[in-house]
Amino acid sequence: MERAGQAPLRAVPAVIVRPWLWPTAVVQLFALAPRGWWRRSPFVPVPERAYYRFRMQTMYGDPDHEPEGKDLVTYLKWCRGYRPTLR
């Protein structure tokens, strides 16, 4: 299946200025990566395009919409707060 590519990279600067979210971002990056991502080009753990487009459709109403930095930060804060409840 095709990968999401570089569209989400435009939202990354919003996370770079928040070092306390870096561990959560790394965990989520690998959690969303398909199995065996290291065997297929581009050899980075990015979600499959179908999943990515579904998430953009449900969030913005447009599967081609690029994620916004503030939304990525909100998502990572949610993930960071949610993880401890799983233990």
C-alpha positions in Angstrom: 0.0 0.0 0.0 1.2 3.5 -0.7 2.6 5.6 2.1 1.5 9.0 3.3 4.7 10.7 2.2 5.9 14.2 3.3 2.6 16.1 3.7 2.6 15.9 7.5 6.1 17.3 7.7 4.8 20.9 7.5 3.2 20.4 10.9 6.5 19.2 12.5 7.8 22.6 13.4 4.9 23.0 15.9 6.3 19.9 17.7 10.0 20.8 17.4 9.5 23.8 19.7 7.8 21.5 22.3 10.6 19.1 23.5 8.3 17.5 26.1 6.2 16.1 23.2 9.1 14.5 21.4 9.0 11.1 23.1 5.2 11.0 22.5 5.7 11.9 18.8 8.3 9.1 18.4 6.0 6.6 20.0 3.1 7.6 17.8 5.2 7.6 14.7 6.1 4.0 15.2 2.7 3.0 16.5 1.1 4.2 13.3 3.7 2.7 11.0 2.8 -0.4 9.1 4.5 -3.7 9.9 7.7 -4.1 8.0 8.1 -0.4 7.2 11.9 -0.8 7.2 11.7 -3.3 4.2 9.9 -0.8 1.8 10.9 2.5 0.4 11.0 5.2 1.7 12.4 3.2 4.7 10.8 5.5 7.3 7.9 4.7 9.6 5.0 6.6 8.0 1.4 5.5 8.0 -0.2 4.0 4.9 -1.8 6.6 2.6 -5.3 5.1 3.0 -5.1 5.5 6.8 -3.7 9.0 6.5 -6.4 10.1 4.0 -9.1 8.6 6.3 -7.8 10.7 9.2 -7.6 13.9 7.2 -11.2 13.2 5.9 -12.5 12.7 9.4 -10.6 15.7 10.9 -11.0 18.3 8.1 -13.6 16.9 5.8 -11.1 16.7 3.0 -8.7 13.7 2.5 -6.2 16.0 0.8 -6.0 18.6 3.6 -2.6 18.9 5.2 -2.5 18.6 9.0 -2.1 21.8 10.9 0.6 22.2 13.5 -1.8 23.1 16.3 -3.9 20.0 15.6 -0.8 17.8 15.7 0.2 19.3 19.0 -3.3 18.8 20.4 -3.2 15.1 19.2 0.1 14.5 20.8 -1.0 16.1 24.1 -4.0 13.8 24.1 -1.8 10.8 23.4 0.6 11.8 26.2 -2.3 12.1 28.6 -4.0 8.9 27.4 -1.1 6.5 27.6 -0.9 6.4 31.4 -4.6 5.3 31.5 -3.7 2.1 29.6 -1.4 0.8 32.3 
